[in-house]
Amino acid sequence: MNLKKEIDKKLLAALRVQDPHGLESAINRYSPYVAGAIRKVLGGFGTQEDLEELASDVFVALWQSAG
């Protein structure tokens, strides 16, 4: 198994047990991807604050659904 997949598996395992470090790691690892996806969906509309709030909502939902 490659290193990225192994890291992802460990991250998911940490999230499942509601490990706050797992959430922090997920935010650090995936924020750029989440922000990029949100930018594409917004299509130039919205502010940086909107983008950050939506990204935060994504990670809150991840946290809530993982446990």
Protein Blocks (a to p, Z undefined) as FASTA:
>chain_A
ZZklmmmmmmmmmmmnopaklmmmmmmmmmmmmmmmmmmmnnopacfklmmmmmmmmmmm
mmmmmZZ
